[in-house]
């Protein structure tokens, strides 16, 4: 029997602005998830947060995009909103619930979703990454480093099970199209598109030799669903490790540099993605900087064993210091590009409402 790992997240309310999810909200979600374990719908779960996003990590045997599973997550978010977030008057209560009722698949309704289904190996370690204050395309450079860059991942050169490379499925979130690109032969073609993170998003990665799933990411862009600024997209990512996949250390090595990502304050700025432990799972300075939480699990007989707080290690202290240095520099630009996003992205923020006030003040230039 195949095991499915699902990570479904939503911003349904936070304390002290967009800073973090209060314990009461996580405890309520945990009680609801425990009820679904008792019914047999899911096998195991772990509830946590990445900044102001509530994260549901769980296993089951119903495959990806299962309506019952997605409805379960929708109910957890909806009930937590009504019974906790609104009662406590949390900030942005129910922000990511863009629909009034469940419609069969939680994708496109606001919450972010990443799921993988696989036959368990002798040992099946996975990493779950959860980012706050950024967009789905933020994973692009990290997935390329993990599965396409031999300077990051030695196994691409020396492990015969990885040497043939990986296939990247890329989604055009504007046109709703997707394409498969195979590495190493399509490396330059892949890089030509995924550098435009706001439009082209890596959806999943599979091992070329047998098509086995290696990674899956959430791809929902809330601004494109709602046509307006509704918060950050705050993506999640699942990556399988070891034995024919990159080693856990190779996966984490991709996060040894704080690459610039879009999002941060009001979804309108570029900033460094800072890898932090769970104890720093809150966003403060300028609602940031953007950050990523990494948890490691074993998938054993359909259940999650763990987690290990992957970035709770002094080996990543220098990366955090580096991200802080980048933060100091880029914040100097204030409302100017390149700190602020370009005009094509700003049209989905609240800026157009400000520009509308100036419409009658423009005159034809000589």
Secondary structure, DSSP 8 states (H G I E B T S, - for coil): --EEEEEEEE---BBTTTTB--HHHHHHHHHHHHHHHHHTS-SEEEEEEETTEEEEEEEESS-TT-HHHHHHHHHHHHHHIIIIITTTT-BTTTTT--SSS--S-STTSSSEEEEEEE---SS-EEEEEEEESB-GGGHHHHHHHHHH-TTT-THHHH-TTTTT-EEEEEEETTTTEEEEEETTTTHHHHHHHHT-TTTEEEEEEEETTT--EEEEE----HHHHHSS-------EEEEEESSSS--HHHHHHGGGS--EEEESGGG-EEEE-EE--GGG----BTTB--EEEEEEEEEETTEEEEEEETT-SGGGHHHHHHHHHHHHHHHTTTTSTTTB--HHHHTTSSHHHHHHTTGGG-----
